[in-house]
Amino acid sequence: MIETERLILKPLTYEQLKKYVRLDNSLEIELNLNETTRTISPELKEALEQTILPNVADKSKNYLFSTLWTVISTEENKMVGDLCFVGEPNTEGEVEIGYGTYKEFRKRGFMTEAVAGIIKWAEKQPNIRSIIASTEKSNIDSYSILERNKFIKSGETETLYNWRLRIDK
């Protein structure tokens, strides 16, 4: 678990992920949180079914690099978004992150703060040398979060910007 000024970042267990997918507030009840209106995008649903749940169930993997980390506002006692690592660090020490803020909580700085919290955690991990991310070119809010956390644009495709933050050891 990671704590920042206004947030708690909690990595979800396999059983908690199954409750997360149900969208029936059973996860919020288990975590003693107020209910949140959240949906799961088709992309996240596919990632949960195809990658996240199987990887979290795999005991040979460090689940912290496979699971969703729920972002909880301590003031509101609600889940406000999620972030995740896209697998364990590669041989170069790169680890990719992805994130999303629930619609009603956008433009309040929650994800900028959450990404800052995950960076501090990553800095303490011996095998992480850089964090990478990709954002849609049209998603200014998403890449602004990375810019505010000192990520540098490292490349682009037709539709995406690629970002990198080097971790000083």
Long-range contacts (C-beta under 8 A, 24 or more apart in sequence): 2-69, 2-117, 2-118, 2-120, 2-121, 3-117, 4-113, 4-114, 4-116, 4-117, 5-113, 6-73, 6-74, 6-75, 6-110, 6-113, 7-71, 7-72, 7-73, 7-74, 7-80, 7-110, 7-113, 7-114, 7-117, 8-71, 8-72, 8-74, 9-69, 9-70, 9-71, 9-72, 9-83, 9-114, 9-117, 9-118, 9-121, 10-69, 10-70, 10-72, 11-63, 11-64, 11-67, 11-68, 11-69, 12-56, 12-67, 12-68, 12-69, 12-70, 13-56, 13-63, 13-67, 14-53, 14-56, 14-57, 14-63, 17-48, 17-52, 17-53, 17-56, 17-67, 17-68, 18-53, 20-48, 20-68, 20-70, 21-45, 21-48, 21-53, 27-70, 27-79, 28-78, 28-79, 31-70, 31-72, 31-79, 32-77, 33-72, 33-77, 33-78, 33-79, 34-76, 34-77, 34-78, 35-78, 36-78, 36-79, 36-80, 36-102, 37-102, 37-104, 38-79, 38-102, 41-100, 44-82, 44-100, 52-84, 55-87, 61-88, 62-88, 65-89, 65-95, 69-114, 69-118, 71-101, 71-110, 71-111, 71-114, 73-105, 73-110, 78-105, 80-105, 80-108, 80-110, 81-105, 81-110, 81-111, 81-114, 83-111, 83-114, 83-115, 83-118, 89-125, 89-127, 89-128, 89-129, 92-129, 92-130, 93-127, 93-128, 93-129, 93-130, 93-167, 94-129, 94-130, 94-131, 94-132, 94-164, 95-122, 95-128, 95-130, 95-131, 95-132, 96-131, 96-132, 96-133, 96-134, 97-131, 97-132, 97-133, 98-133, 99-142, 99-145, 106-141, 107-141, 111-145, 112-144, 112-145, 112-148, 112-149, 115-145, 115-146, 115-149, 116-149, 119-149, 119-165, 119-167, 122-167, 123-167, 123-168, 128-167, 129-166, 129-167, 129-169, 130-164, 130-165, 130-166, 130-167, 131-164, 131-165, 131-167, 132-162, 132-163, 132-164, 132-165, 133-162, 133-163, 134-160, 134-161, 134-162, 134-163, 135-160, 135-161, 135-163, 136-160, 137-161
